């Protein structure tokens, strides 16, 4: 089991601002609708959904914006990438755990969640630890262990970058 670690002000402010502007200010940044946040069939009855942008998957960049996340990736000790995914959780007037803990992939690997904006959303780890979404904060954790998401109610959205790697 990998212990979790939280680091604030992970990137220099100007590098963070570039990612913030890309993912929250750029009207041409493509977000893709996913009808369920964590567990197929569960969220749809609650009308929970989110938007994603896959920067990298299946051993190759999946986005023309992949170079934009390279400064973030360069600060992490990565031997091999599995996936780099942007998450956009719109305010859905529910600031509760989604109630369906999940694993990112069912095998041992490393993970990081980098927060683009500050809001009252966050990530709940298997041991019950709540890591709040704070702009320019990164959470290193074991994504093969159960964890859960909390969407924001105090902002338009909770936005982060989820990195899975070896």
Secondary structure by P-SEA (a helix, b strand, c coil): cbbbbbbcccccaaaaaaaaaaccccccbbbbbbcccccccccccccccbbbbbccccccccccccccaaaaaaacccccccbbbbbbbccccccccccbbbbcccccbbbbbbbcccccbbbbcccccccccccccccccccccccbbbbbccccbbbbbbbbcc
